[in-house]
Amino acid sequence: MMPGMHTSLRALSFDLDDTLWPIRPVIERAEAALHAHLEAHCPRTARAYPPARLRALREQVAQENPQLAHDFGRQRLLSLVQALSECGDDPAEAGPACEALYAERNRVDFYADALPALDALGARFPLAALTNGNADLQRIGIAGRFAVVVAAREFGVAKPERAIFAHTVARLGLDPAEVLHIGDDPWLDVDGAARAGLRTCWVNRNAADWPAGLPRPDLEVATLTGLVAALAEAAPLPAASVGRAEPGTLA
């Protein structure tokens, strides 16, 4: 751990997908729910666009619209409109189809250590959520655990851009070096946060090797339980002196 972290740390910023819950099974269930909706309401589109092909179309739409790199939801909506129109179904069905997907996308199975760690750390530090994904913390039921929630789709740029980290720090009312960002992705979370001046923690649940040539994080843990233990001696700033937002507010 970087020297001085225990005395200067004032808040924590958390990535969500693959940090608090595994994302692959969530997306697989969400895409299955979307396909079931299309089968029931737009069978021609469902036949022409099974989940794998619809996923490929979304990736194509993303490549054709780099200005939407931060907004997976908009990419998804545009790809559905295109598929529905191509198949002769009503493109207005894209909205309800997306809702079917998002209902399942926000049914997550937390890692066993996630909620206990959030509760333990949230009792001592203001917590921020910082995500590139489409998680809705109100639906998931954890919005109240966070003082600040920043989503790329709302802010307009995504990690690893410096601006989204700087905005999160500003919302907390702190300096970058007073915030520890915690995430699973070496590039989006660790390198991005470090370049913005934040302290960094890599959650390495799978015992992966650190990418060669990338500056190492300040802290590496295998679980969030390990993070709680590593920060046991940190002395947070009293909560009253940290700028707080309404729980669950999207920036």
C-alpha positions in Angstrom: 0.0 0.0 0.0 1.2 3.5 -0.8 2.8 5.2 2.3 0.5 7.7 3.9 -2.7 6.2 2.6 -3.9 5.4 6.1 -3.7 9.0 7.1 -4.9 10.7 3.9 -7.7 8.5 2.7 -11.1 10.2 3.0 -13.6 8.4 0.6 -13.9 5.3 -1.5 -15.1 5.0 -5.1 -16.4 1.6 -6.3 -16.8 0.1 -9.8 -19.9 -2.1 -10.0 -19.9 -4.8 -12.7 -17.4 -7.6 -11.8 -16.5 -5.8 -8.6 -19.7 -6.1 -6.6 -21.3 -8.8 -8.8 -20.3 -11.0 -11.7 -21.7 -9.4 -14.9 -21.6 -12.3 -17.4 -24.5 -14.3 -16.0 -26.5 -11.1 -15.6 -26.0 -10.2 -19.3 -26.8 -13.7 -20.4 -30.1 -13.7 -18.5 -30.9 -10.2 -19.7 -30.3 -11.1 -23.4 -32.4 -14.2 -22.9 -35.3 -12.1 -21.5 -35.0 -9.7 -24.4 -35.2 -12.6 -26.9 -38.2 -14.0 -25.1 -39.9 -10.7 -25.4 -39.2 -10.5 -29.1 -40.5 -14.0 -29.6 -43.7 -13.1 -27.9 -44.2 -9.7 -29.6 -42.0 -9.5 -32.7 -41.4 -13.1 -33.8 -39.9 -12.2 -37.2 -37.2 -10.2 -35.5 -36.7 -12.9 -32.9 -36.1 -15.5 -35.7 -33.8 -13.3 -37.7 -31.9 -12.0 -34.6 -31.1 -14.6 -32.0 -29.1 -13.2 -29.0 -25.7 -13.7 -30.6 -26.6 -11.9 -33.8 -28.4 -9.1 -32.0 -25.2 -8.7 -29.8 -23.1 -8.4 -33.0 -25.5 -5.8 -34.3 -25.2 -3.8 -31.1 -21.4 -3.9 -31.5 -21.7 -2.8 -35.1 -23.9 0.1 -34.0 -21.3 1.0 -31.4 -18.5 1.1 -34.0 -20.6 3.3 -36.3 -21.5 5.7 -33.5 -18.3 6.4 -31.5 -20.1 9.4 -29.9 -22.2 6.8 -28.0 -19.2 4.9 -26.6 -20.3 5.9 -23.0 -24.0 4.9 -23.5 -24.6 1.1 -23.8 -28.4 1.7 -23.4 -28.6 4.0 -26.4 -26.5 1.6 -28.5 -28.9 -1.2 -27.5 -32.0 0.9 -28.4 -30.6 1.9 -31.8 -29.7 -1.7 -32.7 -33.2 -2.9 -31.7 -34.8 -0.2 -33.8 -32.6 -1.3 -36.8 -33.4 -5.0 -36.3 -37.2 -4.4 -35.9 -37.4 -2.1 -39.0 -35.3 -4.5 -41.1 -37.7 -7.4 -40.2 -40.9 -5.5 -40.7 -41.8 -5.2 -37.1 -42.9 -2.0 -35.3 -39.7 -0.1 -34.3 -41.7 1.3 -31.3 -41.4 -2.2 -29.8 -37.7 -1.3 -29.1 -38.7 0.5 -25.9 -40.6 -2.3 -24.3 -38.0 -4.8 -25.4 -35.3 -2.8 -23.7 -37.3 -2.6 -20.6 -37.6 -6.4 -20.6 -33.8 -6.6 -20.8 -33.2 -3.9 -18.1 -35.5 -5.6 -15.7 -33.3 -8.7 -15.8 -30.1 -6.7 -16.1 -30.8 -5.2 -12.6 -31.4 -8.6 -11.0 -27.8 -9.2 -9.8 -26.3 -11.9 -7.6 -23.8 -10.1 -5.4 -20.4 -11.6 -4.6 -20.7 -13.0 -1.0 -18.3 -10.3 0.3 -19.9 -7.3 -1.4 -22.7 -6.2 0.8 -20.9 -6.9 4.1 -17.9 -4.9 2.8 -20.1 -2.0 1.7 -21.7 -1.9 5.1 -18.4 -2.0 6.9 -16.7 0.6 4.8 -19.8 2.8 4.4 -19.9 3.1 8.2 -16.5 4.8 8.1 -16.2 6.4 4.7 -18.4 8.2 2.2 -18.9 5.8 -0.8 -19.2 6.7 -4.5 -20.3 4.4 -7.3 -18.6 5.0 -10.6 -19.8 2.8 -13.5 -19.6 2.6 -17.3 -22.6 0.1 -17.2 -26.4 0.3 -17.0 -26.9 -0.8 -13.5 -29.8 1.0 -11.7 -28.9 1.1 -8.1 -32.5 2.0 -7.1 -33.8 -1.1 -8.8 -31.0 -3.2 -7.4 -31.7 -1.9 -3.9 -28.3 -0.4 -2.9 -28.6 3.2 -3.8 -28.8 4.2 -0.2 -25.3 2.9 0.5 -23.7 5.5 -1.7 -23.3 9.2 -1.2 -22.6 9.8 -4.9 -23.5 7.8 -8.0 -21.8 8.7 -11.3 -22.8 6.8 -14.5 -21.0 7.3 -17.8 -24.3 7.3 -19.7 -25.4 10.3 -17.7 -22.1 12.1 -17.5 -21.2 11.8 -21.2 -17.8 10.2 -21.0 -16.7 6.8 -19.7 -13.8 5.4 -17.7 -10.8 5.6 -18.2 -11.3 9.2 -19.1 -9.9 11.6 -16.5 -13.0 13.8 -16.5 -15.3 11.2 -15.0 -13.0 10.5 -12.1 -12.5 14.2 -11.5 -16.2 14.7 -11.5 -16.7 11.9 -8.9 -14.0 13.4 -6.7 -15.6 16.9 -7.0 -19.0 15.5 -6.1 -17.3 14.1 -2.9 -15.8 17.5 -2.2 -12.3 16.1 -1.9 -8.9 16.1 -3.6 -8.1 13.1 -5.9 -5.4 11.7 -3.6 -8.0 11.5 -0.8 -10.1 9.0 -2.8 -9.4 5.3 -3.3 -11.0 3.9 -6.5 -11.7 0.1 -6.3 -12.3 -2.0 -9.4 -11.6 -5.1 -11.3 -10.3 -3.7 -14.6 -6.6 -2.8 -14.8 -7.1 -0.3 -17.6 -10.5 1.3 -17.0 -10.4 1.3 -13.2 -6.8 1.2 -12.0 -4.9 3.0 -14.7 -7.7 5.5 -15.4 -8.1 6.4 -11.8 -4.3 6.7 -11.3 -4.0 9.0 -14.2 -6.6 11.2 -12.6 -4.7 11.3 -9.4 -6.7 8.9 -7.3 -5.4 6.1 -5.1 -6.2 2.7 -6.6 -7.2 -0.8 -5.6 -7.3 -3.8 -7.9 -9.9 -6.4 -7.0 -8.2 -9.5 -8.5 -10.7 -12.3 -7.7 -9.2 -14.7 -10.3 -5.6 -14.5 -9.4 -4.8 -12.9 -12.8 -1.3 -11.6 -13.7 -1.0 -7.8 -13.7 -0.6 -6.5 -17.3 3.1 -6.0 -18.2 4.1 -2.4 -18.5 1.1 -1.0 -16.6 1.9 0.8 -13.4 0.8 -1.3 -10.5 -2.1 -0.3 -8.2 -1.5 1.1 -4.7 -3.4 -1.9 -3.3 -4.3 -5.4 -4.6 -6.9 -7.6 -2.9 -8.5 -10.9 -3.8 -11.8 -10.1 -2.1 -13.6 -7.1 -0.7 -13.2 -8.7 2.7 -9.5 -8.3 2.1 -10.1 -4.6 1.3 -11.9 -4.1 4.6 -8.9 -5.7 6.5 -6.4 -3.6 4.5 -8.2 -0.4 5.4 -8.8 -1.3 9.1 -6.3 1.3 10.3 -7.3 4.1 7.9 -8.7 7.2 9.6 -11.5 8.7 7.5 -12.6 12.3 7.6 -15.8 12.9 9.6 -18.8 12.5 7.3 -20.1 16.0 8.0 -17.1 17.5 6.3 -17.6 15.6 3.0 -19.9 16.9 0.3 -22.8 14.4 0.0 -25.5 13.9 -2.6 -28.9 12.4 -2.3 -28.5 8.6 -2.3 -28.7 7.2 -5.8 -28.5 10.5 -7.6 -27.0 10.1 -11.1 -24.5 12.7 -12.1 
